[in-house]
Amino acid sequence: MLRHLPNALTLMRLIAAVPIALLIAHEHAGPALWLFLAAGVTDVLDGFLAKRFGWITRLGGWLDPLADKVLIICATAALAWHGDLPLWLFALIAMRDVVIVGGAVAFHFNYAPLRAAPTLIGKMTMLTQVLMVLLLLVANAYPLLIPALAESAAFAITAALLVASGIDYVRRWSRKARRLKEKT
């Protein structure tokens, strides 16, 4: 029974994405911040439990990155709609995710089953996006704490990592696809 706890925590994070977006859109920054932090705790906890007790499942391998992507897309869409996140950066976030998910699906159906395996730069990009969302939520909930320069720096760092990791994923999958094609 407990071995399903990591997947249950991941589902909670997935479900929390829409309420977080609604809280942001309706200018309830404080509750949005705390719910986003709680979602982050579920991410850390589900990974710890799955690895520590061997409760790793195939479903969890796909569900965890999906929950992360949905959470980030919902939060950044709401922040862009609210005017806190530049539209060009939201577009970059969405385009990268479309490229990654589309590439994974294409690879899976055209070449071989694909196991979800984030790269180091992919993990760094996700962490940077999470920190950027937290920064913006803190800036909304507690306006005097975050200088505008910090937001600009977060936008620049996030954009650079989004581009670099997107290129990295495309390059890796293209190389794998070429190798598989050469074998046939």
N, C-alpha and C positions, 0 to 999 in steps of 0.2 A: 504494500500500500504506500509506504513512504517513498518508494523508488519513483513514484510519479510526481513527487513534490517539485522537482526542478521544472517539469513541463507545466505544472499548475502555476508556478510563479511566473513563467514566461507568458502564459495565457493572461495572467493578471496584468502584466506589462502591456501586452497587446491591447487589451480592453481599456486600459487607462489612457491610451493615446487620444481618443476622441474627447473624453472629458477634459483633458489637459488643453487641447486645442480650443474647446469651447470656453474654458476659463480664461485663456489668453484673449480670445476674441471679444469676450464680454468684460474685459478689463479687471479681472480678478487675479492680479499678478501674484499676490501672496499665496492663495490656495493653489494656483498653477505651479508655483515654485515648489511647494511642499509635496504636491502629488508627483511632480517630475522627479524630485529627489527620492521619493518612495519607489518610483518605477526603477530608478537607478540602483537602489538597494536590491530590488528583486533580480536585476541583471547580475550583480555581483554574487548574490546568494545562490541563484540557480546554478551558476557556473561552478561555484565552490562545492555545492552539494553533489552535483553530477560527477565532478572529478574525484572528490574525496571518497565517496562511497561507491563509485563505479555505476552510478545511475544514468549513464550516458545512453541515449536512445537515438535511433535514426530520426524520429520525429523531432526530438529536441535539437538535433543538428541542423534541421531546416527551420524549425520554428523560432529558435533564438535569434538568428540574423534577420528573419522576417519581422519579428517584434521590434528589434532595434531600428530597422528601416522605417517601419510604420510609425513608430514613436517620433523619430527625427523628422519625417516628412510632415506629420500632423502638426508637430510643434513649430517647425520652421514655416509651414504654410500659414499658420495662425499669426506668427510673429511678422511675417511679410505683409499679411493682410492688415495687421494692426499698425504697420508702418515702422516697426522696429528693426526689421531685417531688409536689406536692399533686395529688390526683386531679382536683380541679376544673380545674386548669390543663391537665392532660393531656386532659381532656374538651373543653376549649376549643380546644386544638390540633387534636384529631381532628375536632371539629365544623366548624371553619373549613376544614380540608382537604376534608371531605365537601361542604361548601357550594361551595367553589371548583371542585372536580372535577365535582360534579354539575351546577353551573351551566355549566361549559365543555361538558360532554357535551350538556346540554339545548340550549344555544345552537347547538352544532355541528349537531345533528340537526334542530332546529326552524327555524333561521334561516339560517345560513351557516357555511361552514367557519371554524373559529377557529384563528388562529395563536397559539401560546404566546408571550405578551409580558408579562413581569412588570412591574409598576409600581414606582415608586421606593419607595412604602410597603411593597409586597410584598417587595422586596429587603431593606429595613430590617428587616422582620419576620423573614425567614429568617436574616439575620445575627444578630439578637438571640436567636433560638432556638438557633442554633449556639453563640453565646457562653454562653448559659445552660447548655446541655448540657456544654460545656467546663468551666465553673465548677463544676458539680456533680461532674463526673468528677475534676477536680483536688481538690475538697473530699473526695472518697472516697479518692483515692490518697494525698493529702498533707493529712490532716485539720487540721493546725495552720495552714495557709496562708490559708484562706478563712473570714472571720467570717460568722456567721449573718445579719448585717445585709446583707451583699452578696447572699446568696441571696434574701432577702426583696425587695430592690430589683430583682434580676433577674426575679423572679416578677411583680412589679407592672408593670415596663416591658414585659415580654413579653406579659402579658395585655392591656395597653392597646393595644399595636401589633397584636395578633391581632384584637381587636375592630375597631379602626379600619381595618385592611386588609381584613377580611372585608366590612365595610360598603362600603368603596370598590369592591371587585370587584363586589359585587351591584349597586351603583349604576351602575357603568360598563356592565356587561352589560345591565342593564335599559334603560338609555338607548339603547344600540346596537340592542337588539331592538325598541324602540318606533320608532326611526328606520327600520329595515328594514321594519317592519310598515306604517308610513305610506306608504312608497314603493309598496307593492303594492295 
